[in-house]
């Protein structure tokens, strides 16, 4: 197993990534790490077993233009992608510029044969304990075709099966109503493809308000809609947390009430915390490429590394290739 880590890309710099790498190598003795970054900043990793330092000179800004970023060959991201290719690595993790990571991965690591477009996929909590769903595409593309959405559903099903040991995950199409005839031309046409695909356990349309009820395993949508869906959920979670804090600070009675409710509130916050989820996977390229949250702390970045390790160990890419061959 070989993983490449962009040590420099996140908001917190190497403080986060160094701690995550140190914890990871304690847990996994069967994985080589190619740590890419400024040699002076990451020299603390020298001497760790199976950790190789790969020097880079610059760091791409979060708002880097994707095509220009690809020409910045000495950046930690581009050096990392080259290290991935040169060493036959299984996975790449970066908390840097999303656009630059997606574009460089598609052009350099390449799409899997037969995949029209890759998509971004990640897990979300539900109201049911220990139950999650995954959604894709979350913003790798601004627009998609019905054939691309069908491929997202197929890849998303395999991803969910590997991650959560569910043989026949239930797939839903994100829409503005549950009836078959609802939606725009894209969702109507996609519905017809999904319902006859023998490799997809399609259950119909799903409204956004029902996503977290726990019925769906895989939710499929175009990238524009998915990115709005993602950010709406993130914003709602933050707003609810803020309103709850204000409510409990109102007076002495509410403060006392908090003491009785503290255990349940902490459990809810833990369930909604994105830091427990291993980033978003770029699904459809020829390798495990994970975009960790830009503001990731060590806990969250470690979760991204764990996700990459588990998906590579269970051969997600190989299983997608087999499924694509069976669809031909």
BALOBA-1460 file (C-alpha; in Angstrom, 3 decimals):
// residues 328
<rec num="1" residu="x" x="0.000" y="0.000" z="0.000"/>
<rec num="2" residu="x" x="1.330" y="3.430" z="-0.957"/>
<rec num="3" residu="x" x="-0.258" y="6.805" z="-0.166"/>
<rec num="4" residu="x" x="0.821" y="10.308" z="-1.178"/>
<rec num="5" residu="x" x="0.100" y="13.129" z="1.279"/>
<rec num="6" residu="x" x="0.046" y="16.806" z="0.283"/>
<rec num="7" residu="x" x="1.432" y="18.116" z="3.566"/>
<rec num="8" residu="x" x="1.052" y="21.807" z="2.695"/>
<rec num="9" residu="x" x="-2.376" y="22.372" z="1.173"/>
<rec num="10" residu="x" x="-4.722" y="22.955" z="4.125"/>
<rec num="11" residu="x" x="-5.545" y="26.080" z="6.097"/>
<rec num="12" residu="x" x="-3.547" y="24.870" z="9.115"/>
<rec num="13" residu="x" x="-0.459" y="23.873" z="7.171"/>
<rec num="14" residu="x" x="1.874" y="21.134" z="8.361"/>
<rec num="15" residu="x" x="0.799" y="21.254" z="12.009"/>
<rec num="16" residu="x" x="-2.281" y="19.241" z="11.046"/>
<rec num="17" residu="x" x="-0.772" y="16.884" z="8.493"/>
<rec num="18" residu="x" x="2.347" y="15.976" z="10.492"/>
<rec num="19" residu="x" x="0.253" y="14.901" z="13.481"/>
<rec num="20" residu="x" x="-2.092" y="12.906" z="11.222"/>
<rec num="21" residu="x" x="0.803" y="11.093" z="9.511"/>
<rec num="22" residu="x" x="2.440" y="10.260" z="12.857"/>
<rec num="23" residu="x" x="-0.808" y="8.753" z="14.146"/>
<rec num="24" residu="x" x="-1.436" y="6.877" z="10.891"/>
<rec num="25" residu="x" x="1.945" y="5.117" z="10.779"/>
<rec num="26" residu="x" x="1.372" y="3.895" z="14.329"/>
<rec num="27" residu="x" x="-1.855" y="2.234" z="13.182"/>
<rec num="28" residu="x" x="-0.706" y="0.826" z="9.836"/>
<rec num="29" residu="x" x="2.629" y="-0.928" z="9.416"/>
<rec num="30" residu="x" x="1.849" y="-2.058" z="5.863"/>
<rec num="31" residu="x" x="1.652" y="1.337" z="4.154"/>
<rec num="32" residu="x" x="4.346" y="3.534" z="2.610"/>
<rec num="33" residu="x" x="3.802" y="7.284" z="2.905"/>
<rec num="34" residu="x" x="5.177" y="9.820" z="0.422"/>
<rec num="35" residu="x" x="4.977" y="13.096" z="2.356"/>
<rec num="36" residu="x" x="5.217" y="16.073" z="-0.022"/>
<rec num="37" residu="x" x="6.164" y="19.507" z="1.246"/>
<rec num="38" residu="x" x="8.816" y="21.958" z="2.372"/>
<rec num="39" residu="x" x="11.687" y="19.821" z="3.716"/>
<rec num="40" residu="x" x="12.393" y="22.121" z="6.654"/>
<rec num="41" residu="x" x="8.767" y="22.192" z="7.752"/>
<rec num="42" residu="x" x="8.230" y="18.440" z="7.650"/>
<rec num="43" residu="x" x="11.661" y="17.226" z="8.800"/>
<rec num="44" residu="x" x="9.948" y="15.926" z="11.936"/>
<rec num="45" residu="x" x="8.834" y="12.961" z="9.817"/>
<rec num="46" residu="x" x="12.434" y="11.937" z="9.093"/>
<rec num="47" residu="x" x="13.146" y="8.512" z="10.519"/>
<rec num="48" residu="x" x="9.543" y="7.352" z="10.709"/>
<rec num="49" residu="x" x="9.187" y="3.838" z="9.254"/>
<rec num="50" residu="x" x="8.066" y="3.700" z="5.599"/>
<rec num="51" residu="x" x="7.760" y="7.509" z="5.379"/>
<rec num="52" residu="x" x="9.546" y="9.178" z="2.455"/>
<rec num="53" residu="x" x="9.885" y="12.966" z="2.296"/>
<rec num="54" residu="x" x="9.353" y="14.364" z="-1.203"/>
<rec num="55" residu="x" x="10.462" y="18.024" z="-1.394"/>
<rec num="56" residu="x" x="8.336" y="20.756" z="-2.965"/>
<rec num="57" residu="x" x="8.831" y="24.511" z="-3.066"/>
<rec num="58" residu="x" x="5.469" y="26.290" z="-3.307"/>
<rec num="59" residu="x" x="1.884" y="25.984" z="-2.084"/>
<rec num="60" residu="x" x="-1.117" y="26.665" z="-4.286"/>
<rec num="61" residu="x" x="-3.638" y="29.188" z="-2.935"/>
<rec num="62" residu="x" x="-7.163" y="27.896" z="-2.284"/>
<rec num="63" residu="x" x="-8.538" y="30.036" z="-5.120"/>
<rec num="64" residu="x" x="-5.897" y="28.899" z="-7.603"/>
<rec num="65" residu="x" x="-7.005" y="28.818" z="-11.219"/>
<rec num="66" residu="x" x="-7.039" y="25.075" z="-12.040"/>
<rec num="67" residu="x" x="-5.301" y="25.314" z="-15.418"/>
<rec num="68" residu="x" x="-2.653" y="27.733" z="-14.150"/>
<rec num="69" residu="x" x="-2.136" y="25.501" z="-11.105"/>
<rec num="70" residu="x" x="-1.190" y="22.608" z="-13.370"/>
<rec num="71" residu="x" x="1.718" y="24.671" z="-14.674"/>
<rec num="72" residu="x" x="3.050" y="25.294" z="-11.160"/>
<rec num="73" residu="x" x="5.071" y="22.096" z="-11.232"/>
<rec num="74" residu="x" x="6.962" y="22.772" z="-7.975"/>
<rec num="75" residu="x" x="3.785" y="23.090" z="-5.859"/>
<rec num="76" residu="x" x="3.096" y="20.446" z="-3.209"/>
<rec num="77" residu="x" x="-0.009" y="19.323" z="-5.121"/>
<rec num="78" residu="x" x="1.654" y="18.875" z="-8.514"/>
<rec num="79" residu="x" x="4.764" y="17.276" z="-6.994"/>
<rec num="80" residu="x" x="2.408" y="14.974" z="-5.096"/>
<rec num="81" residu="x" x="0.578" y="13.919" z="-8.251"/>
<rec num="82" residu="x" x="3.904" y="13.205" z="-9.964"/>
<rec num="83" residu="x" x="4.986" y="11.148" z="-6.939"/>
<rec num="84" residu="x" x="1.715" y="9.236" z="-7.207"/>
<rec num="85" residu="x" x="2.455" y="8.363" z="-10.836"/>
<rec num="86" residu="x" x="6.181" y="7.673" z="-10.428"/>
<rec num="87" residu="x" x="5.766" y="5.308" z="-7.487"/>
<rec num="88" residu="x" x="2.620" y="3.461" z="-8.543"/>
<rec num="89" residu="x" x="0.719" y="4.709" z="-5.510"/>
<rec num="90" residu="x" x="-2.775" y="3.685" z="-4.457"/>
<rec num="91" residu="x" x="-4.037" y="6.957" z="-2.998"/>
<rec num="92" residu="x" x="-3.519" y="10.708" z="-2.788"/>
<rec num="93" residu="x" x="-4.873" y="12.996" z="-0.055"/>
<rec num="94" residu="x" x="-4.869" y="16.803" z="-0.126"/>
<rec num="95" residu="x" x="-6.644" y="19.551" z="1.799"/>
<rec num="96" residu="x" x="-5.655" y="22.129" z="-0.825"/>
<rec num="97" residu="x" x="-7.481" y="23.811" z="-3.695"/>
<rec num="98" residu="x" x="-10.454" y="21.690" z="-4.771"/>
<rec num="99" residu="x" x="-10.472" y="22.919" z="-8.362"/>
<rec num="100" residu="x" x="-6.743" y="22.376" z="-8.813"/>
<rec num="101" residu="x" x="-6.885" y="18.885" z="-7.293"/>
<rec num="102" residu="x" x="-9.818" y="17.801" z="-9.454"/>
<rec num="103" residu="x" x="-8.416" y="19.201" z="-12.689"/>
<rec num="104" residu="x" x="-4.889" y="17.874" z="-12.155"/>
<rec num="105" residu="x" x="-6.188" y="14.434" z="-11.147"/>
<rec num="106" residu="x" x="-8.373" y="14.161" z="-14.247"/>
<rec num="107" residu="x" x="-5.603" y="15.278" z="-16.617"/>
<rec num="108" residu="x" x="-2.646" y="13.509" z="-14.956"/>
<rec num="109" residu="x" x="-3.992" y="10.440" z="-13.125"/>
<rec num="110" residu="x" x="-6.661" y="10.080" z="-15.829"/>
<rec num="111" residu="x" x="-10.213" y="8.786" z="-15.782"/>
<rec num="112" residu="x" x="-10.994" y="5.112" z="-15.617"/>
<rec num="113" residu="x" x="-11.662" y="3.709" z="-19.074"/>
<rec num="114" residu="x" x="-15.363" y="4.055" z="-19.824"/>
<rec num="115" residu="x" x="-16.037" y="6.742" z="-17.209"/>
<rec num="116" residu="x" x="-17.450" y="9.852" z="-18.835"/>
<rec num="117" residu="x" x="-16.846" y="12.156" z="-15.864"/>
<rec num="118" residu="x" x="-15.615" y="11.633" z="-12.295"/>
<rec num="119" residu="x" x="-17.740" y="12.848" z="-9.396"/>
<rec num="120" residu="x" x="-17.192" y="13.925" z="-5.792"/>
<rec num="121" residu="x" x="-18.743" y="11.690" z="-3.149"/>
<rec num="122" residu="x" x="-18.787" y="11.716" z="0.653"/>
<rec num="123" residu="x" x="-20.807" y="10.463" z="3.620"/>
<rec num="124" residu="x" x="-23.446" y="12.278" z="5.656"/>
<rec num="125" residu="x" x="-25.057" y="11.453" z="9.008"/>
<rec num="126" residu="x" x="-28.726" y="10.552" z="9.452"/>
<rec num="127" residu="x" x="-31.127" y="10.631" z="12.402"/>
<rec num="128" residu="x" x="-30.499" y="6.887" z="12.826"/>
<rec num="129" residu="x" x="-27.512" y="6.026" z="15.003"/>
<rec num="130" residu="x" x="-24.533" y="4.607" z="13.070"/>
<rec num="131" residu="x" x="-26.371" y="5.039" z="9.762"/>
<rec num="132" residu="x" x="-24.934" y="7.190" z="6.992"/>
<rec num="133" residu="x" x="-25.732" y="7.897" z="3.373"/>
<rec num="134" residu="x" x="-23.474" y="9.014" z="0.542"/>
<rec num="135" residu="x" x="-24.238" y="11.631" z="-2.113"/>
<rec num="136" residu="x" x="-22.693" y="12.351" z="-5.515"/>
<rec num="137" residu="x" x="-21.909" y="14.471" z="-7.470"/>
<rec num="138" residu="x" x="-21.089" y="17.165" z="-4.880"/>
<rec num="139" residu="x" x="-19.488" y="19.630" z="-7.261"/>
<rec num="140" residu="x" x="-16.876" y="18.059" z="-9.505"/>
<rec num="141" residu="x" x="-19.019" y="19.126" z="-12.489"/>
<rec num="142" residu="x" x="-21.275" y="22.125" z="-13.085"/>
<rec num="143" residu="x" x="-23.629" y="20.098" z="-15.275"/>
<rec num="144" residu="x" x="-24.097" y="16.444" z="-16.141"/>
<rec num="145" residu="x" x="-25.913" y="14.160" z="-18.577"/>
<rec num="146" residu="x" x="-28.260" y="11.300" z="-17.730"/>
<rec num="147" residu="x" x="-25.571" y="8.790" z="-18.701"/>
<rec num="148" residu="x" x="-23.124" y="10.427" z="-16.309"/>
<rec num="149" residu="x" x="-25.661" y="10.327" z="-13.483"/>
<rec num="150" residu="x" x="-26.217" y="6.631" z="-14.195"/>
<rec num="151" residu="x" x="-22.480" y="6.043" z="-13.818"/>
<rec num="152" residu="x" x="-22.461" y="8.057" z="-10.569"/>
<rec num="153" residu="x" x="-25.202" y="5.762" z="-9.256"/>
<rec num="154" residu="x" x="-23.227" y="2.660" z="-10.205"/>
<rec num="155" residu="x" x="-19.953" y="3.904" z="-8.691"/>
<rec num="156" residu="x" x="-21.729" y="5.295" z="-5.635"/>
<rec num="157" residu="x" x="-23.326" y="1.902" z="-4.992"/>
<rec num="158" residu="x" x="-19.946" y="0.159" z="-5.043"/>
<rec num="159" residu="x" x="-18.453" y="2.855" z="-2.817"/>
<rec num="160" residu="x" x="-21.255" y="2.464" z="-0.263"/>
<rec num="161" residu="x" x="-21.019" y="-1.333" z="-0.372"/>
<rec num="162" residu="x" x="-17.314" y="-1.252" z="0.441"/>
<rec num="163" residu="x" x="-17.564" y="1.470" z="3.066"/>
<rec num="164" residu="x" x="-20.613" y="0.166" z="4.931"/>
<rec num="165" residu="x" x="-20.784" y="-3.540" z="4.016"/>
<rec num="166" residu="x" x="-24.213" y="-3.291" z="2.373"/>
<rec num="167" residu="x" x="-24.581" y="-5.665" z="-0.571"/>
<rec num="168" residu="x" x="-27.501" y="-3.912" z="-2.271"/>
<rec num="169" residu="x" x="-27.509" y="-0.234" z="-1.238"/>
<rec num="170" residu="x" x="-30.704" y="1.692" z="-1.920"/>
<rec num="171" residu="x" x="-30.209" y="4.377" z="-4.547"/>
<rec num="172" residu="x" x="-32.379" y="7.493" z="-4.850"/>
<rec num="173" residu="x" x="-32.397" y="10.409" z="-7.295"/>
<rec num="174" residu="x" x="-32.453" y="13.842" z="-5.653"/>
<rec num="175" residu="x" x="-35.497" y="15.657" z="-6.986"/>
<rec num="176" residu="x" x="-38.208" y="18.212" z="-6.206"/>
<rec num="177" residu="x" x="-40.840" y="15.506" z="-5.691"/>
<rec num="178" residu="x" x="-41.116" y="11.765" z="-5.211"/>
<rec num="179" residu="x" x="-43.364" y="10.961" z="-8.190"/>
<rec num="180" residu="x" x="-41.758" y="9.470" z="-11.301"/>
<rec num="181" residu="x" x="-42.937" y="12.298" z="-13.537"/>
<rec num="182" residu="x" x="-41.473" y="15.036" z="-11.286"/>
<rec num="183" residu="x" x="-38.392" y="17.082" z="-12.065"/>
<rec num="184" residu="x" x="-36.620" y="18.710" z="-14.971"/>
<rec num="185" residu="x" x="-35.708" y="16.955" z="-18.251"/>
<rec num="186" residu="x" x="-32.428" y="15.680" z="-16.784"/>
<rec num="187" residu="x" x="-33.976" y="13.981" z="-13.726"/>
<rec num="188" residu="x" x="-36.877" y="12.561" z="-15.745"/>
<rec num="189" residu="x" x="-34.527" y="11.006" z="-18.294"/>
<rec num="190" residu="x" x="-32.126" y="9.772" z="-15.595"/>
<rec num="191" residu="x" x="-35.017" y="8.123" z="-13.748"/>
<rec num="192" residu="x" x="-35.785" y="5.987" z="-16.803"/>
<rec num="193" residu="x" x="-32.162" y="4.807" z="-17.039"/>
<rec num="194" residu="x" x="-31.807" y="4.006" z="-13.345"/>
<rec num="195" residu="x" x="-34.997" y="2.014" z="-13.000"/>
<rec num="196" residu="x" x="-33.950" y="-0.537" z="-15.653"/>
<rec num="197" residu="x" x="-30.273" y="-0.867" z="-14.680"/>
<rec num="198" residu="x" x="-29.812" y="-4.341" z="-13.102"/>
<rec num="199" residu="x" x="-26.685" y="-3.226" z="-11.201"/>
<rec num="200" residu="x" x="-28.475" y="-0.427" z="-9.334"/>
<rec num="201" residu="x" x="-31.013" y="-0.978" z="-6.543"/>
<rec num="202" residu="x" x="-33.016" y="2.092" z="-7.572"/>
<rec num="203" residu="x" x="-35.845" y="3.164" z="-5.278"/>
<rec num="204" residu="x" x="-37.057" y="6.350" z="-6.983"/>
<rec num="205" residu="x" x="-36.947" y="10.070" z="-6.300"/>
<rec num="206" residu="x" x="-36.100" y="11.665" z="-2.970"/>
<rec num="207" residu="x" x="-36.703" y="15.225" z="-1.765"/>
<rec num="208" residu="x" x="-33.859" y="17.029" z="-0.039"/>
<rec num="209" residu="x" x="-35.792" y="17.353" z="3.215"/>
<rec num="210" residu="x" x="-35.897" y="13.552" z="3.542"/>
<rec num="211" residu="x" x="-32.199" y="12.910" z="2.922"/>
<rec num="212" residu="x" x="-31.265" y="12.580" z="6.591"/>
<rec num="213" residu="x" x="-34.152" y="10.297" z="7.595"/>
<rec num="214" residu="x" x="-31.962" y="7.262" z="6.941"/>
<rec num="215" residu="x" x="-33.937" y="5.534" z="4.194"/>
<rec num="216" residu="x" x="-31.462" y="6.273" z="1.395"/>
<rec num="217" residu="x" x="-27.996" y="4.764" z="1.115"/>
<rec num="218" residu="x" x="-26.909" y="6.543" z="-2.087"/>
<rec num="219" residu="x" x="-28.301" y="9.854" z="-3.351"/>
<rec num="220" residu="x" x="-27.496" y="10.849" z="-6.930"/>
<rec num="221" residu="x" x="-27.629" y="14.356" z="-8.430"/>
<rec num="222" residu="x" x="-25.816" y="16.618" z="-10.859"/>
<rec num="223" residu="x" x="-22.792" y="18.515" z="-9.549"/>
<rec num="224" residu="x" x="-24.457" y="21.935" z="-9.410"/>
<rec num="225" residu="x" x="-27.380" y="20.646" z="-7.359"/>
<rec num="226" residu="x" x="-25.116" y="18.474" z="-5.213"/>
<rec num="227" residu="x" x="-22.818" y="21.316" z="-4.264"/>
<rec num="228" residu="x" x="-25.781" y="23.425" z="-3.143"/>
<rec num="229" residu="x" x="-27.119" y="20.400" z="-1.224"/>
<rec num="230" residu="x" x="-23.746" y="19.922" z="0.516"/>
<rec num="231" residu="x" x="-23.331" y="23.557" z="1.515"/>
<rec num="232" residu="x" x="-26.943" y="23.862" z="2.644"/>
<rec num="233" residu="x" x="-26.498" y="20.916" z="5.012"/>
<rec num="234" residu="x" x="-23.205" y="22.313" z="6.317"/>
<rec num="235" residu="x" x="-24.726" y="25.764" z="6.830"/>
<rec num="236" residu="x" x="-27.826" y="24.368" z="8.534"/>
<rec num="237" residu="x" x="-25.716" y="22.316" z="10.959"/>
<rec num="238" residu="x" x="-23.628" y="25.370" z="11.885"/>
<rec num="239" residu="x" x="-26.698" y="27.577" z="12.285"/>
<rec num="240" residu="x" x="-28.469" y="25.011" z="14.485"/>
<rec num="241" residu="x" x="-25.386" y="24.709" z="16.678"/>
<rec num="242" residu="x" x="-25.179" y="28.478" z="17.087"/>
<rec num="243" residu="x" x="-28.899" y="28.813" z="17.896"/>
<rec num="244" residu="x" x="-28.690" y="26.037" z="20.484"/>
<rec num="245" residu="x" x="-25.804" y="27.793" z="22.240"/>
<rec num="246" residu="x" x="-27.765" y="31.049" z="22.341"/>
<rec num="247" residu="x" x="-30.862" y="29.261" z="23.649"/>
<rec num="248" residu="x" x="-29.019" y="27.667" z="26.558"/>
<rec num="249" residu="x" x="-27.337" y="30.971" z="27.505"/>
<rec num="250" residu="x" x="-30.609" y="32.902" z="27.856"/>
<rec num="251" residu="x" x="-30.963" y="32.694" z="31.643"/>
<rec num="252" residu="x" x="-30.198" y="30.605" z="34.718"/>
<rec num="253" residu="x" x="-32.995" y="28.126" z="33.992"/>
<rec num="254" residu="x" x="-31.761" y="27.402" z="30.474"/>
<rec num="255" residu="x" x="-28.193" y="26.992" z="31.765"/>
<rec num="256" residu="x" x="-29.404" y="24.443" z="34.301"/>
<rec num="257" residu="x" x="-31.397" y="22.758" z="31.543"/>
<rec num="258" residu="x" x="-28.219" y="22.406" z="29.537"/>
<rec num="259" residu="x" x="-26.610" y="20.405" z="32.340"/>
<rec num="260" residu="x" x="-29.382" y="17.811" z="32.057"/>
<rec num="261" residu="x" x="-29.259" y="17.751" z="28.256"/>
<rec num="262" residu="x" x="-25.466" y="17.968" z="27.862"/>
<rec num="263" residu="x" x="-24.872" y="14.267" z="27.150"/>
<rec num="264" residu="x" x="-27.457" y="14.144" z="24.358"/>
<rec num="265" residu="x" x="-26.267" y="17.418" z="22.850"/>
<rec num="266" residu="x" x="-22.662" y="16.244" z="22.727"/>
<rec num="267" residu="x" x="-23.757" y="13.021" z="21.021"/>
<rec num="268" residu="x" x="-25.666" y="15.039" z="18.414"/>
<rec num="269" residu="x" x="-22.692" y="17.347" z="17.787"/>
<rec num="270" residu="x" x="-20.403" y="14.336" z="17.354"/>
<rec num="271" residu="x" x="-22.825" y="12.781" z="14.860"/>
<rec num="272" residu="x" x="-22.949" y="15.981" z="12.773"/>
<rec num="273" residu="x" x="-19.196" y="16.716" z="12.911"/>
<rec num="274" residu="x" x="-17.618" y="16.591" z="9.430"/>
<rec num="275" residu="x" x="-14.262" y="15.867" z="11.115"/>
<rec num="276" residu="x" x="-15.380" y="12.278" z="11.589"/>
<rec num="277" residu="x" x="-15.809" y="11.826" z="7.811"/>
<rec num="278" residu="x" x="-12.801" y="11.038" z="5.638"/>
<rec num="279" residu="x" x="-13.093" y="13.870" z="3.120"/>
<rec num="280" residu="x" x="-14.668" y="13.675" z="-0.332"/>
<rec num="281" residu="x" x="-13.489" y="11.070" z="-2.835"/>
<rec num="282" residu="x" x="-12.990" y="11.940" z="-6.513"/>
<rec num="283" residu="x" x="-14.710" y="8.855" z="-7.857"/>
<rec num="284" residu="x" x="-13.932" y="7.773" z="-11.417"/>
<rec num="285" residu="x" x="-10.215" y="8.495" z="-11.736"/>
<rec num="286" residu="x" x="-7.600" y="5.734" z="-11.835"/>
<rec num="287" residu="x" x="-6.681" y="5.904" z="-8.164"/>
<rec num="288" residu="x" x="-8.011" y="6.899" z="-4.749"/>
<rec num="289" residu="x" x="-7.963" y="10.723" z="-4.695"/>
<rec num="290" residu="x" x="-9.429" y="12.327" z="-1.570"/>
<rec num="291" residu="x" x="-10.095" y="16.008" z="-1.035"/>
<rec num="292" residu="x" x="-9.885" y="16.623" z="2.699"/>
<rec num="293" residu="x" x="-11.652" y="19.681" z="4.116"/>
<rec num="294" residu="x" x="-9.540" y="22.835" z="3.805"/>
<rec num="295" residu="x" x="-9.935" y="23.582" z="7.511"/>
<rec num="296" residu="x" x="-9.151" y="20.001" z="8.532"/>
<rec num="297" residu="x" x="-7.509" y="19.453" z="11.888"/>
<rec num="298" residu="x" x="-5.428" y="16.352" z="12.599"/>
<rec num="299" residu="x" x="-8.491" y="14.258" z="13.467"/>
<rec num="300" residu="x" x="-10.216" y="15.036" z="10.181"/>
<rec num="301" residu="x" x="-7.093" y="14.618" z="8.048"/>
<rec num="302" residu="x" x="-6.391" y="11.278" z="9.718"/>
<rec num="303" residu="x" x="-9.955" y="10.222" z="8.828"/>
<rec num="304" residu="x" x="-9.182" y="11.068" z="5.175"/>
<rec num="305" residu="x" x="-6.040" y="8.944" z="5.292"/>
<rec num="306" residu="x" x="-7.975" y="6.063" z="6.869"/>
<rec num="307" residu="x" x="-10.627" y="6.319" z="4.177"/>
<rec num="308" residu="x" x="-8.015" y="6.195" z="1.405"/>
<rec num="309" residu="x" x="-6.314" y="3.210" z="3.056"/>
<rec num="310" residu="x" x="-9.548" y="1.228" z="3.453"/>
<rec num="311" residu="x" x="-10.831" y="1.946" z="-0.062"/>
<rec num="312" residu="x" x="-7.497" y="0.981" z="-1.602"/>
<rec num="313" residu="x" x="-7.196" y="-2.152" z="0.530"/>
<rec num="314" residu="x" x="-10.643" y="-3.278" z="-0.607"/>
<rec num="315" residu="x" x="-9.769" y="-2.505" z="-4.239"/>
<rec num="316" residu="x" x="-12.518" y="-0.019" z="-5.028"/>
<rec num="317" residu="x" x="-10.873" y="0.914" z="-8.344"/>
<rec num="318" residu="x" x="-10.579" y="-2.714" z="-9.439"/>
<rec num="319" residu="x" x="-14.211" y="-3.412" z="-8.558"/>
<rec num="320" residu="x" x="-15.398" y="-0.400" z="-10.553"/>
<rec num="321" residu="x" x="-13.381" y="-1.633" z="-13.547"/>
<rec num="322" residu="x" x="-15.067" y="-5.058" z="-13.302"/>
<rec num="323" residu="x" x="-18.503" y="-3.453" z="-13.100"/>
<rec num="324" residu="x" x="-17.763" y="-1.232" z="-16.084"/>
<rec num="325" residu="x" x="-16.677" y="-4.296" z="-18.107"/>
<rec num="326" residu="x" x="-19.885" y="-6.118" z="-17.196"/>
<rec num="327" residu="x" x="-21.968" y="-3.152" z="-18.410"/>
<rec num="328" residu="x" x="-20.420" y="-3.224" z="-21.895"/>
